[in-house]
Amino acid sequence: MPGTTTLDLDTSSFKGSISINTGLFIGGKWCDPVDAHDHAEIINPSTGKKIMDISLASSKDVDLAVKAAHKAYKTSWGFKCPGKERGKMLLKLADLLERDADQFAAIEALNVGKPYHVAKAYDVMGAVEYIRYFGGWADKNQGNVIETNEAKLAYTRHEPYGVCGQIIPWNFPLLMMSWKVGPALATGNCIILKPSEMTPLSALKFAELVVEAGFPPGVVNIINGYGPVVGQAIAEHPDIAKVAFTGSTLVGRKVMEASAKSNLKVVTLELGGKSPTIVFDDSDLDQALKWTMQAMYANMGQSCVAGSRVFVHEGIYDEFIQKFSAMVQGLGQTAGDPFSANTMHGPQVSQVQFDRIMGYIDSGKSEGATVHTGGERHGTEGFFIKPTIFTDVHPEMKIVKEEIFGPVAVVLKFKTEEEVIEAANATTYGLSCCIFTENISRGIRVAHALENGSAFINSAQLVDHGVPFGGYKQSGIGREHGEYALSTYTQVKGIHVNLGIRL
């Protein structure tokens, strides 16, 4: 039978024990993988040391999870469970997560390296708000009566797909899980969810709350595994009708290809970004600097919306660089133990990610860019990288073109509005952008001209659960958040009722 590992934590932020089941959660029960020989070590990125081992699934376990989900959909979920009842369970799930916020924040700090106080305020409470929001939508996903003529009644129904596969990334494990789980369950779908094999602990703990909230067995299934094994099996499975993936553009392509080859699944993809931050010379510079810091270095730069290309007007460029460098150096000095109240900058998630980012930094140096600050490892333990700024860059450099997914910003100078719009749009990505100006007409004009799914004027990353989120170009397909998310988990049926037409 699957085992449970107990973490005894004695930190300045959290003291207590957290028990986590290390198996697979299928059909409302914990179980070992069919081939119970494979496991993965879960590493604390702050120390580089092992936290625990978890079981890893195979395609055989995906088959079992799909069968459990189909059974639940036909017997106790979907149309068998009214929206108001699904909503009650989601609201209870949100309440339980809020009750256990300290534990989940500790898990995110330990497993991902996030500063504890940030994880609690942003990741955990964000997930609570998101699930609660979709609990309110569960009985409001309505069709329409469509006017045709007096001899006919026509109306639409918004129907769930049935069984959905969901693959989430390692950078925001709990938050990204809530983005997937909330709308899928609200609309009556059952789910097979695969967390990242690097950061699965919050998902495994979350499964306990699913049971406590009263969800029928099989509605939510959570299985650990590697992307090329479990992720591939989810994307290819003929009895999964829809798949939602958040991660890199490269893997997103593979998910789409596998889905197309099996049964033409409906696919939503939330992928990479190389988001521009544009600072005009009429901006409130102090505010622009603070928001630019937030846009770039939140979550140690491990964010798809990171504002990693910073365009600064030539009239304020020197002042901006001077002040921005000082702020970034100050942030680097707060790096350390995620459980310390003084820590604002944590480690990268893994050795692989650390090496990848350092490779980009080396590339920038070799191509002639200037490391204005940072560009080095911080400390001797864990996967810490100093927040980094590159200047003297040009558009063809790798560090300007490619998503680094780490605390590395490139700062470029511009002269005119037209010039910066063209430069900001010169990318294959289109997820997010930030614009700083006190001229609101300019701010809106530039926001409309930029090819991005989200635009923030005089702010950054203020994502809201009611406002659609997703990408243009190679940053994704479909939308999450708000009423728009409901449409990605439902299919529309048009029904025609003959009231008197005779042949």
N, C-alpha and C positions, 0 to 999 in steps of 0.2 A: 504494500500500500504506500501511497505517497507520504512523504515526511513533512514535518514542520520545523523550521529553524526559528529560534528565538534570538532576537537582537537585544542585548542589554546595553542601553546607552546612558552615559552619565556625562552630559555636556552642560555648557552654560545656558543653552537654550531649551534642551529637552532632556529630562531624566525619566527613565522608565524602560519597560520591556515591550517589544513589538514582535508578535508571532506572525510568520509568513509561511503559508503552504507552498512548497516548491514543486508541486506536481502540475497537472493539467486540469482545467475546470471545464468539464464536459457534461451536459445533461443535468446540471445542478449538483454534480458531485465531483470530488477530487479523485483523480486516477493517475496511475503511472502510464507512460507511453506504451503503445503496443510493443515496440522494440525498446525495452527499458534499459538500454545500455549507454545512451548518449546523454551528456550533460554539458553545461557551460558554467564557467566560473564568473561570478559577478564581482566586479572590481570597484573599490572605492577610489574614484579619480583624484581625491585629495591626497591619498597616500600611496596609491598603486598597489595596495594590498587586497587580498580576497575578502569579500564579505560572506559569501555562501556559494553553494552550487545549486543550480536549478535543472530540472528535467527538460529535455528537448524532444519535441514531437517530430513525427514524420508524416508523409502523405496519408498513411493508414489512420492516423489520429484525426486528420482533417476529414476523412470519410466518416468517422464516428461522430464528429461534431456536427457535420452536415445532416446526418440522419437524426440526431437529437434535435437540431434546430427545425427540421422539416416536421417532425412529430409535434413539437411544441406549436409551430405555426398552424398546423391543421387542427389541433385539439384544444389549445388553451390560449392562443395569442391571435394576432391578426384580427379577423372578423369575429372570432369567438370571444374576444375581450373588448368591451366598449371603450371608446376613447377616454371617457371620464375615469374608468378604472386604471387604464394605463397611466393616465396623468397622476392619479393618486400615488401609484408606485414610484413614479419618477420624482414626485415631490418628497416622498419619504426617503428615497435614495439621496436626494440633495440634503435633507436634514441629517441623515446619518453621516454623510461625508463632512458636513459642517461640525457635527459632534466630535468627529475624530480628526479634526483639522491638524492638531499638533502632531499626531502620529504620521499623517501623510506628508506633512512638511518635513518631518525628520527623515522619512524614507527618501524624499526627493533630494534633500541635502546630502544624505549618505550615498545614494546610488548615482546621482547625476552631478553632484558638486555644487548645487545652487546654494547661495546664502539662505540660511533657514528662514529668516524674517521675510525675505523676498518670496521664497517658495510658498510660505503660508499666505501672505497678502495677495500675491498675484496668481500663482499656479492653483493652489488649493481653493481659495475663495472664488477665483475665476471659474473653476470647474463647478463649484456649488451653484453659482449664479447661472451658469449655462444650462445645467441639468434642470434647475428649477424653472428657467425660462421655457424650456421645451415641455416640461410637465404641464405648463399652462396652455400649450398649443395642442395637446393631444386630442382634445374634443372639439377642435375648431378647424380641422383640416377639411374644409367643405368644398363640394362641387357647386355647380350652378345649373339652374333651369335656363334653357336657351330658347328664346322666342323664335318660332318657325311659322306655324299657322294653327288655326283652330282645330284641325283634324289630327294634330300630332302633338305629342309631348316629348320633348328632348331635354335630357339632362346629363350631367357629367358626374362621375365618381372619381375620387382620388384614392387609388388602391395601392397597398404596399407591394413590393416586389416579392416578398416572402423571406428568403434567406440571403443575407448580405455578408460579404467578406469585408473586413476592415483591417488595414495594415497601418500602424502608426509609427512615428519616428522616436528617436531617443532624446531629442532636445527638450521637449515638453511632454513627458510621458503621460502624466495625469490630465493635463489640460487638453492635449490632443485627443485623448481617449474620450473625454466629455464631449468634444466637438463631433465625434463620430457617433457615440452612443446616444446622445440626447435626441437628435432628430430621427434616427433610425427606429428607436423604440417608441417614440411619440406617434409615429405614423404606422406602427403595427408590424414592423419587420423583426425577424430574429437575426442574431448576429454571430459570426465567427470572428473574433478579434485576435490579431497577432500583435503583441507588443514587440519592441526591439529586444533582441536577445541580450543587449547590453544593459538595458534599463527596464526590466519587467516587474520590479518589485511592487510599484504602486498599483499596477493592474492586477497582480495576484492578490494584494490586500483588498482591492476594490471588489473582487469576486465575493468576498465574505459579506459585503454590504448588499450585494445583489440578492443574496439568499435572505438576509435579514429584512430587506424591503418587501419581500413577498413575491418576487418575480417567479413565474412557473419554471420548472426545470427545462433547460434547453433553449430558453429565450436568449440568454447570454452565455456564450462559450468563449473561454479565454485560453489560448494555447501558445506556449512558448515555442520558438524555433527559429532557425536561420531563414533568411529571405529566399535563397535559392532552393530551399526545401519546402518549408511551410508556406511562405509567401507565394512561391510558384504554384504549389498545389491549390491554394485558394484561388489564384487567378485563373487556373485552368479547369477548376472543378465544374462539370456540366450542370450540377444541381445548385450552384450559387448563381443567382440572377443578376447581382450587382456587386461591384467591388469599389471601395473607396480607399485611396492610398494617399498618404502624405509622406514626402521624402524627396530624394534627389530627382532631377529631371532624367538622368540616365536610367535609374531604376523604374521611374514612371513609364518610360518607353517600353521597358520589358514587361511591366504589368499590362499595359495596353495590348501589346503583341500577343501575350499569352491568353488574355481575355478574348481577343478576336478569334484566335484559333480554336477555342473550345466551343463557346455557345453565343458569341457576340454579346457578352455581358455589357450592361450599362456601366460606364466607368466615370468616376470623378477623381481628379488628380489635383493635389495641391503640392506644387513643386518648388523649384529653386528660385532665387532672385539675385539681382545685382542692383539693388535699389538706389536711386539718386536722392541726395539731399541737396537742395538748392538754397543758398543764402544770398539774398539780394542786399544791396548797400543801404536800403531803407528799412532793414529789419531791426527789431529790438535785439541788439547783438547779445546781450547777456542771456536773454531767453533762448535765442537761437543756439548759443553755445551749449546750454544745458540740455535742450531737446536733441541736438546733434549727438551729444554724448549718449543719451538714452537710446536714440535710434541705432547707433553703431555698437555700443558695448554692452547693452543689456544681454543677460544670459551668456556673457563672455563671447559675444559675437556669433553665437550658435543659434541663429534665427534666420528664417527664410526672408524676413522683411528687413533685415539689417541694412541700415543706410550706409553702405560701404563705399559709395562713390560720392564724395562731398565736393560740390561745385560752389566756389565762393567768388563773389564779384571782386574784380581787381581793385576797386576803390577801398575795400576793407580787408583784403587778403592778408596783408602783413599783420594787422592787429588781430585778426581771427586766428591765424596760425600761432601767434605768440600766446594768446589766452587759451586756445584749445590744447596746445601742447602742455601747458601748466596743469590744466584740468585732467588730462589723460595721465600725466605722470602722477598726479595725486591719487587717481583711481588705482593705479598700479600698486601704490603703497598700501592699499587696503586689502590686497590679496592675502588669502590665508584660510584658516579653518572655517568652513561654511557655518558652523554652529556659533561662531563668535558674532556678537552684535555689531562689531566694527567692520566686519568683512563685507565688501561690496563687489569684489571680483574673485570668482572661483576658478577652478581648473577647467581645462577642456575635458571632454567626457571619457577619453580613452587614449592609450598610447598611439593607436593608429591615427586618431584625429590630431593629436599633438604633432606627430611626424608629418602629416599632410600639410598642416598650417605652416610648420617650419620650412617645409619644402617650398611653399609659396613665398615666404619671406626671403629665402635664398634666391628664388627666381627673380624677385623684385630687385635685389641687390645686383645680381649678375646682369640684368637688363639695363642698369644704370639709374634706377630710382634711388632717392635719398631716404634713408631711415631717419626721420626727423626725431622720433622718440620710440623707445621700445625695441622690438625686433629680437628679443632674447627670451630665454627661459627664465622663469622666476623661481628661485629656490632650488633645492636639490631633491625634493620629495614630491610625488604626484605629477600632474600634467599641467602645470601652470605656465602660461605665456604672458609676458608683459603686454599690456595694451599698446598697440603699434600704430604709428602714423607714417605713411610714405608721402613724400612730395617729389617734385621734378619727375612726374610721370607723364606718359603719353598714351593715347587710346589703344594702341596695339599691344601694350604690355599684358602679360597674363594676369597680373594682380589687378588690372583695370577691367579686363574682359570676363574673367571667370569668378564663379562664386567660391570664396575661400572658406566660409562658414567658421570664422574665428575672429579674434579681436584685432583685425587689420583693416584700417581705413586708408583710402587714397584721396588726397586733396588736390583738386584741379582749379585753375583760375579761369574765369570767363569775363566777357566784356558786355555782351548784349543779351537781351531776353531771347531773341530768335536763335542766337548761337547756342545758348545753354539748353534750350528745348531740343534742338537737333542733337546735341551731344548726349543728353540724358536718354533720348529715345534710341540711340545707337547701340542697342544690345538685343540679344535674343530673348531676354527676360522681360517681364512686365508685371511684377507683383505689387509693388508699393512705391510711393514717393513722398517726400516731405518738401514743403515750400515755405520759406520764411521771408515775409515782407509785411510792412504795415499798410501797404496799398492793397485793400481787399479785392479791388477789381483785377489787379495784376495776379493776385494769388489764385482767384477763381479761373482767370483766363489761362494761366499756366497749368493748373490742375486739369483743366479740360483738354489741353493740348498734349499732355504726357500720356504715354501708352502704358497705363498701369491699372490694375483692378481696384486699388485703393489709393487715395490721395489724402494727405494730412497737411492742412494749412496751419502754420504756427504751432505745430505739435508733432508728435511722433508715436506710432504704435499704440494709439488709443483705440484699439480694436474693441468693438462693442458687440455683444451677443445678438443684438437686434439688427445690425447693419451687415449686409452681405460682404463676404470676404472670399477672394479668389484671384486668379491671375489672368493676364493677357499673354499672348504669344506662348513661349515655352515654359511659362510659370504655372500652367495648369488648365484644367477643364472643369467647369461647374463652379458652384458657389456653396460655401458653408455660411452658417449664421442666419438668423432671422427667418422670415417666411420663405425666403429663397431656398433655404436648406430643405424645407419640406418637399419642394418640387424635385429635389435630387434623390429623394427616397420614396417617391410615389410615381405611379404611372396613371395616366388619365384615360378613363373609359367613357366614350360617348354612347348613350343609350337612347334609342328611338322607340317610342310607343305609339302605335297606330290607334287613333281614337275614332276613325271613321272613314279612312280612305279605302275605297273598294275598287277592285279590278273587274 
